[in-house]
Structure formats: C-alpha cells, structure tokens
Amino acid sequence: MIIWDFPLLKRRGLWKFIIQNRQSKIPNGAVSRHCQKLITTPGKDNKLIGEALTEIIDEAFKQHRLWRETSNQQNYLDSAAELKTRINLTLNKWIEKAGYEAGKLLRNLKLKADQWWYFLDHPEITPDNNLAERALRLAVTKRKVSGGSRSLERFQETANLLSVIQTCRFQGRSTLKDTASHMMDFFTQSLMATVAIHERPSLISHFDI
C-alpha cells in the first residue's frame, strides 16, 4: 500500500514527500551510490572495498530481476543465502582494515544488515526506490499546477486522496480508461461503510509492492 504524508514545513514553505511501503526498508540504490563514491575516494583499500561491494550488489539486483521474471522462489532464496554469506565474508575481511570512509560504510552495512538486505529474504519488496519515485510524480505535478495547499489540513486530505489513487494504480485495480469509475466505486463503498450498508473496502492486498 502506498501511504503519503505531506507535513507543511512552515519556515521554508515546502512540501516534504514521504512514501512508505507497508514493509519498505532502506533502498539499495543508496548502497550502490555509496560504493561507487568509495571507489573514487582516496584512502586505504577504498577502491578494492567499493568494487567488492558493488559486485555483490549487482549480483543481488540480477537475482531479484530473475525472480521477477520467473517467480522461482526456491532458486531466489538459494542465491540469497549465497549472497548473504558473501556479504558477511566481505564485511569480516575489510571492516578492521578499512579507513574512515570505508569503515563507516561497512559498519553501517553490518549494523543495519536486516534493513539493507531485507529484499534477500522478502523478494516481494524491491531493492530500489524506483516505485516511490514514480509514485511521487502525481503529487509533484499537482503542486506545480495548483501551487499546493494552504493549510496542514488540506495537505493531509491531499495525501489521503493520493494514497487511494496511487495504491489502486499500483495494484492494477484501475487503468487509464476506467480510473474514474474505480475511484468512484472505492469512494462509494467507503461512504456506504460509514453507515454500515457495505463492508469497508481495503487498500491492502496480499501481495503489495
């Protein structure tokens, strides 16, 4: 389920966009960027450590892509187990030898391993944040066209509305042609549920990414 939150930052007059997946963790695109930066940063063994981590991340993304194409759960979990072994071996090899920048990254990867590598145990969660970036576009467009809301209350109402629209889209519950009818169906059922005429509709699916 896509959840939007639009706190109003009064001092700067900006929107703060946060998209949270029901089980989302730290996007591994950030790890890849840190590793690429590490490769070009002067320092003891930085290039070797960055390249070793980049190789693991590339393989992890490759295996996740194969899982999306084949849906072979067992093959994915087997490859994930091998990757986790490689990750631990790499961290143990370099964590005591690394300089400041590399050591900071390695310690973070070890301390928050359950977040950085969450997708290895839960392939239904994507390893990057591309979904969140795509979901942001609707709100960004609305802000540019309308200038945004003038109160925190209206911000939250906009957030709730976009949560419904984007969640339905990502769940395949609507298409370009029938988006309006699907939205009206959802809102009609929600209103009927308030007076106990209809069961409250849910935006949470069994397989929700």
C-alpha positions as CSV (number, residue, x, y, z in Angstrom):
1,M,0.0,0.0,0.0
2,I,1.3,3.5,-0.9
3,I,1.0,5.9,2.0
4,W,1.5,9.7,1.5
5,D,2.4,12.2,4.2
6,F,2.7,15.9,3.5
7,P,3.8,17.8,6.6
8,L,3.9,21.5,5.9
9,L,7.4,23.0,6.6
10,K,6.2,26.5,7.6
11,R,9.6,28.1,7.7
12,R,10.6,27.1,4.2
13,G,7.1,26.8,2.7
14,L,7.9,23.4,1.1
15,W,6.3,20.0,0.9
16,K,8.1,17.1,2.5
17,F,7.2,14.0,0.5
18,I,7.4,10.6,2.2
19,I,6.2,7.4,0.6
20,Q,6.2,4.4,2.7
21,N,5.6,0.8,1.6
22,R,3.9,-1.4,4.1
23,Q,7.2,-3.2,4.6
24,S,9.7,-0.9,2.9
25,K,13.3,-0.7,4.1
26,I,16.4,1.2,3.1
27,P,16.6,1.3,-0.8
28,N,19.8,-0.5,-2.0
29,G,20.2,2.1,-4.7
30,A,21.7,4.2,-1.9
31,V,24.3,1.4,-1.1
32,S,25.3,1.3,-4.8
33,R,25.9,5.1,-4.9
34,H,28.0,4.9,-1.7
35,C,30.1,2.1,-3.2
36,Q,30.6,4.0,-6.4
37,K,31.7,7.1,-4.5
38,L,34.0,5.0,-2.3
39,I,35.8,3.6,-5.4
40,T,36.9,7.1,-6.4
41,T,37.6,8.3,-2.9
42,P,41.3,8.4,-2.0
43,G,42.1,6.2,1.0
44,K,43.4,2.8,2.1
45,D,41.8,0.0,0.2
46,N,38.7,2.1,-0.7
47,K,38.8,1.0,-4.4
48,L,39.0,-2.7,-3.5
49,I,36.3,-2.5,-0.9
50,G,34.0,-0.4,-3.2
51,E,34.5,-2.8,-6.1
52,A,33.8,-5.9,-3.9
53,L,30.6,-4.4,-2.5
54,T,29.5,-3.2,-6.0
55,E,29.9,-6.8,-7.4
56,I,27.7,-8.2,-4.6
57,I,25.0,-5.5,-5.1
58,D,25.0,-6.1,-8.9
59,E,24.5,-9.8,-8.4
60,A,21.7,-9.2,-5.8
61,F,19.9,-6.9,-8.3
62,K,20.4,-9.5,-11.0
63,Q,18.9,-12.3,-8.9
64,H,16.0,-10.2,-7.9
65,R,15.3,-9.3,-11.6
66,L,15.4,-13.1,-12.4
67,W,12.9,-13.8,-9.6
68,R,10.5,-11.1,-11.0
69,E,10.8,-12.8,-14.5
70,T,10.5,-16.4,-13.3
71,S,8.8,-16.3,-9.9
72,N,11.1,-19.2,-8.8
73,Q,11.1,-18.7,-5.1
74,Q,13.5,-21.5,-4.2
75,N,16.1,-20.5,-6.6
76,Y,16.0,-17.0,-5.4
77,L,16.3,-18.0,-1.7
78,D,19.2,-20.2,-2.5
79,S,21.0,-17.4,-4.3
80,A,20.1,-15.0,-1.5
81,A,21.7,-17.4,1.1
82,E,24.9,-17.4,-1.0
83,L,24.9,-13.6,-1.3
84,K,24.5,-13.2,2.5
85,T,27.5,-15.5,3.0
86,R,29.5,-13.3,0.6
87,I,28.3,-10.2,2.3
88,N,29.4,-11.5,5.8
89,L,32.8,-12.7,4.4
90,T,33.4,-9.3,2.8
91,L,32.5,-7.3,5.9
92,N,34.6,-9.5,8.1
93,K,37.6,-9.3,5.7
94,W,37.7,-5.5,5.5
95,I,36.0,-4.0,8.5
96,E,39.1,-3.9,10.7
97,K,41.4,-2.8,7.8
98,A,39.3,-0.1,6.3
99,G,40.0,3.6,6.6
100,Y,37.5,6.1,7.9
101,E,35.1,6.4,5.0
102,A,35.1,2.7,4.1
103,G,34.9,1.7,7.7
104,K,31.8,3.9,8.3
105,L,30.0,2.3,5.3
106,L,31.0,-1.3,6.4
107,R,29.9,-0.8,10.0
108,N,26.6,0.6,8.8
109,L,26.0,-2.3,6.5
110,K,26.7,-4.7,9.4
111,L,24.7,-2.8,12.0
112,K,21.7,-2.4,9.7
113,A,22.0,-5.6,7.7
114,D,18.4,-6.5,8.3
115,Q,17.4,-3.3,6.6
116,W,19.9,-3.0,3.8
117,W,19.4,-6.6,2.7
118,Y,15.8,-7.0,3.6
119,F,14.8,-7.9,0.0
120,L,17.0,-11.0,0.1
121,D,14.6,-12.7,2.4
122,H,11.5,-10.9,1.1
123,P,11.7,-10.6,-2.7
124,E,8.3,-9.1,-2.9
125,I,10.0,-5.9,-1.6
126,T,12.0,-4.2,-4.4
127,P,15.7,-3.5,-3.7
128,D,15.5,0.1,-5.0
129,N,13.2,3.1,-4.6
130,N,12.1,3.4,-8.2
131,L,8.4,2.7,-7.2
132,A,8.5,5.5,-4.7
133,E,10.0,7.9,-7.3
134,R,7.3,7.1,-9.8
135,A,4.6,7.5,-7.2
136,L,5.9,11.0,-6.4
137,R,5.2,12.3,-9.9
138,L,1.5,12.8,-9.4
139,A,2.0,15.0,-6.3
140,V,4.8,17.0,-7.9
141,T,2.7,17.7,-10.9
142,K,-0.3,18.7,-8.7
143,R,2.0,21.1,-6.8
144,K,3.3,22.7,-9.9
145,V,-0.2,23.2,-11.4
146,S,-2.1,24.3,-8.3
147,G,0.6,25.8,-6.1
148,G,-0.1,23.3,-3.3
149,S,-2.4,23.5,-0.3
150,R,-2.5,26.4,2.1
151,S,-3.1,24.5,5.3
152,L,-1.9,21.4,7.0
153,E,-5.4,20.0,7.0
154,R,-5.6,20.3,3.2
155,F,-2.2,18.8,2.8
156,Q,-3.4,15.7,4.7
157,E,-6.6,15.5,2.7
158,T,-4.5,15.6,-0.5
159,A,-2.2,12.9,1.0
160,N,-5.2,10.6,1.7
161,L,-6.6,11.1,-1.8
162,L,-3.3,10.4,-3.5
163,S,-2.9,7.3,-1.3
164,V,-6.1,5.9,-2.7
165,I,-5.4,6.8,-6.3
166,Q,-1.8,5.6,-6.4
167,T,-2.4,2.4,-4.4
168,C,-5.2,1.4,-6.8
169,R,-3.0,2.1,-9.8
170,F,-0.1,0.0,-8.4
171,Q,-2.4,-2.8,-7.5
172,G,-3.7,-2.9,-11.0
173,R,-7.2,-2.0,-9.9
174,S,-7.6,0.7,-12.5
175,T,-6.5,1.6,-16.0
176,L,-6.3,4.8,-17.9
177,K,-9.8,4.2,-19.2
178,D,-11.6,3.2,-16.1
179,T,-9.6,5.1,-13.3
180,A,-12.6,7.4,-12.6
181,S,-15.1,4.5,-12.2
182,H,-12.7,2.6,-10.0
183,M,-12.2,5.6,-7.8
184,M,-15.9,6.2,-7.6
185,D,-16.5,2.6,-6.7
186,F,-14.0,2.8,-3.9
187,F,-15.3,6.1,-2.5
188,T,-18.9,4.8,-2.8
189,Q,-18.1,1.7,-0.8
190,S,-16.3,3.7,1.8
191,L,-19.2,6.1,2.3
192,M,-21.7,3.2,2.5
193,A,-19.4,1.5,5.1
194,T,-19.8,4.5,7.3
195,V,-23.5,3.8,7.7
196,A,-23.0,0.0,7.9
197,I,-24.5,-0.6,4.5
198,H,-21.4,-2.0,2.9
199,E,-18.2,-3.7,4.2
200,R,-15.3,-1.2,4.4
201,P,-13.1,-1.6,1.4
202,S,-9.4,-2.3,1.9
203,L,-6.4,-0.9,0.0
204,I,-4.1,-3.6,1.5
205,S,-3.5,-6.5,-0.9
206,H,-2.0,-9.9,-0.1
207,F,0.9,-9.1,-2.5
208,D,1.5,-5.4,-2.2
209,I,4.7,-3.8,-3.6
